[in-house]
Amino acid sequence: MLRSTFRIALLGALIVAAVPAVATAEPIRNIVLVHGAWVDASGWRGVYDILTARGYNVTMVQEPLTSLAADVAATRRVLDALDGPAVLVGHSYGGSVITEAGADPHVAALVYVAAHAPDVGEDEAALGRGMPSDTQKIAGAVVRTSDGFTTLRPDLFPVQFATDLDPARARFQALSQVPTAAAVFATPLTTAAWRTKPSWGIVAGGDRIINPDLGRFYYRRAGSHETVIDGASHAVFESHPAEVAAVIEQAASSQGR
């Protein structure tokens, strides 16, 4: 009887050992957020709070905004410090940065938030002229310094950039802009990561900085999973953090390892 019981137990153990373990896909836990021109990474606070509360490891890139190469290098430094795959997220000009930096092997997916997504040899300034935004139609809206840095006219910033933010917050941002080198907008890309990495794109329906039709063009060309947030301004990453965080989570979950 004991021998019979032993044989049955041994047979059961062999069967279990022969069945391969089923891998359980877990969402990617690393999220890297890249801001756009004239602002800094503090605008991601709402998205950061939501994602960290859900267990994600979220890092913000503080770009110098002095050249595309410098901003890509700043992003790669953050990626190099990670211990696993990441979802790389860019807002506005940050879309050009993640398109170039997204070829990094740490990057599993890209999320464009009211962002540019040029192809190799393209630059966002030329693409923007083809589908101009409301802001581009206002003479003198972008102020350029003698040494080649730009800001958005402070009196226009609240309405053109951040019409759906609290007015006091928008005014503060208008007066705390990070001057951005004009050259970053006209530097052709050498890599288009969206050609080899899955991507998600958010169109801000009320965007006055980037024509929403240009955003749709980018995301449809890239085959991105597209989300439209009706009425949202260019500051959609601040004014609609829950919706933006939800798209980032979709990317993280779909590319889970």
HELIX and SHEET records of a PDB file:
HELIX    1   1 LEU A    2  ALA A   18  1                                  17    
HELIX    2   2 ALA A   41  TRP A   44  5                                   4    
HELIX    3   3 ARG A   45  ALA A   53  1                                   9    
HELIX    4   4 LEU A   68  ASP A   80  1                                  13    
HELIX    5   5 GLY A   94  ALA A  101  1                                   8    
HELIX    6   6 GLU A  124  GLY A  130  1                                   7    
HELIX    7   7 THR A  135  LYS A  137  5                                   3    
HELIX    8   8 PHE A  157  GLN A  160  1                                   4    
HELIX    9   9 PRO A  167  ALA A  174  1                                   8    
HELIX   10  10 ALA A  182  ALA A  186  5                                   5    
HELIX   11  11 ALA A  193  ARG A  195  5                                   3    
HELIX   12  12 PRO A  212  ALA A  222  1                                  11    
HELIX   13  13 VAL A  236  SER A  239  1                                   4    
HELIX   14  14 PRO A  241  SER A  254  1                                  14    
SHEET    1   A 6 ASN A  57  VAL A  61  0                                        
SHEET    2   A 6 ASN A  30  VAL A  34  1                                        
SHEET    3   A 6 ALA A  86  HIS A  91  1                                        
SHEET    4   A 6 VAL A 107  VAL A 113  1                                        
SHEET    5   A 6 SER A 199  ALA A 204  1                                        
SHEET    6   A 6 HIS A 225  ILE A 229  1                                        
SHEET    1   B 3 VAL A 142  ARG A 144  0                                        
SHEET    2   B 3 PHE A 149  LEU A 152 -1                                        
SHEET    3   B 3 THR A 180  ALA A 181 -1                                        
END                                                                             
